Structure formats: structure tokens, C-alpha cells
Amino acid sequence: MQASPTSFGAGPVTFLISNQSHAAQRVTFETQDVGAASPGGVTESTPDIRPLGTATLQVEVEDPGTYSLHVQSSTIKPAQLRVGRARRSAQDDLLQP
């Protein structure tokens, strides 16, 4: 599995996922840090994604740390993601040319 970028700041994240395999896959994003600030950490999954299909996965990541993006298949290596401190919001910024 490939992810880009592999590091980003905490906050809302949307993954656009493309299943390039020949079998349906369910993608899971979860914390790997033992002792993370949030009890139980984060675990969010997509529904099954058909072969050569796409899906999105939206996650609210609150805690910095190491996360994994993976599928059930042992033949597909998981992606390791680093989440840093929270990003500054641009919600109230006026965009100008």
C-alpha cells in the first residue's frame, strides 16, 4: 500500500483510496502508538472496495503519533503514517488572487 503524503498534522483528514488489486479490499486507518492520549486510539474503515474501484475515508485525527493504513490481506504491506501537531485552521481566511 502506498500513501502520499506519509506525514501530516492532526485534524480532519480525507483519504482517496484506489483499489489496484483484483480482489475486494477493506482499508483500515488506525493508531499504532501504545499509550496514545485517546483511550483505544482511532480505528476507521471503508466498506469493501471492489477491484479497481475507489472510495474515500474521512477521519478526525486528534493525537500526534504513528498510524497504519492497511487491508486484511497479508500480501499487501501496510503504509505507516506520522501525524504531527494540529494544523492551523484556514476556515476564516479570505482567499485572494
FENJO-V420979 format. One record per helix or strand of 2 or more residues. SS is the DSSP state (helix for helix, strand for strand). FROM is the first residue (numbers start at 0). LEN is the number of residues. Records with the same first field share a line. If there is no record, write none. Layout:
SS=FROM-LEN / FROM-LEN
//
This chain:
strand=6-3 / 10-8 / 27-4 / 42-3 / 53-8 / 64-6 / 78-6
//
